Amino acid sequence: MVTLVRSSFPFTLFPYLETYHPFFDRSFFWSKGKWWIALRESRVEVAEVREKKEGGSTLLEITLESEETMKELSSLLGLNENPLPFYRLGEKDPVMREIIEEFYGARIPRSRSLFEAAITTILEQQISMKVASALRKRLVEKWGQGPLYQEGETIFAFPTPRDIAEISPTELRKIGMSGAKAQTIHRLAKMIEEKKIDPASWKELPSPQVVDFLTNLPGIGLWSAQFIVARWMPANDCFAPSDLGLRKAIAFFYRGSDIPVSTTDAQEILKRFSPYERWAGWYLLMAIEKEKNSFSLTHQQVQ
């Protein structure tokens, strides 16, 4: 089933592609001029998304197996999100105004599940994104459903909580992650699988409440909880001011310095764009990655 969708708002995924392409895994990647995205847990479907510019707006050619996955895909890509309120706030800030002009319409796709957001974030704790991405790729290809083959592409679904709950932390460690991370990921998988955590109900809660719930879980501190929420929840009012990459970006663009600002200073900058801290945070990270032409910035948890 091929569907043509014209975005009602400024929209493009190309800045995300240009900035983060080294970190994609085989469950969500770019190839042959389009995105390949494995969706759904009960029966995996692969969406193909091709982005075109037409008449000054973005036209998406989306190939799906069923209409039911369209809602999930729209949420994942932010198809119906309006960035203009954030842009209006950004116009009042000379630094953010220039960044918005550079990345106008850019979307940072959300994680497909709380579990995916958590795994991605936990793996990034205190190591480089390059190393964390290598670990995630191994995890996807070892325990995700697949391989699925489509038009010559090899695709894996992102592992479900059940996939990970059925193995041991020792098995997780074999792909190169630390014992502490293996224990945290395995424990979270079991809690979701045993219904001790209900992601569907959490998604309806205010962001601060979900951050509080997450920080009560072993192995998940404030930095991790905030990044999990920023990656997964539909709200845009949460980001991680202690993130090293963000603090470097703020220092560079606002102070012309290579010395990271404090968490307090980063929080003050994010507050300027409330309730769109998620947009502001991701745009700053994209901007510093492009400016430095580097993919080695570390998302580092501050204890």
Buried (B, 14 or more C-beta within 10 A) or exposed (E): EEEEBEBEBBBBBBBBBEBBEEBBBBBBBBBEEBBBBBBBBEEBBBBBBBBEEEEEBBBBBBBBBEEEBBEBBBBBBBBEBEBEEBBEBBEEBEBBBEBBEBBEBBBBBBBBBBBBBBBBBBBBBBBBBEBBBBBBBBBBBBBBBBEBEEEEBBBBBBBBBEBBBEBEBEBBBEBEBBEBBBBBBBBBBBBBBEEEBEBEEBBEBEBBEBBEBBBEBEBBBBBBBBBBBBBBBEBBBBBBBBBBBBBBBBBBBBEEEEEBBBBEBBBEBBEBBEBBBBBBBBBBBBBBBBEBEEBEBBBBBBE
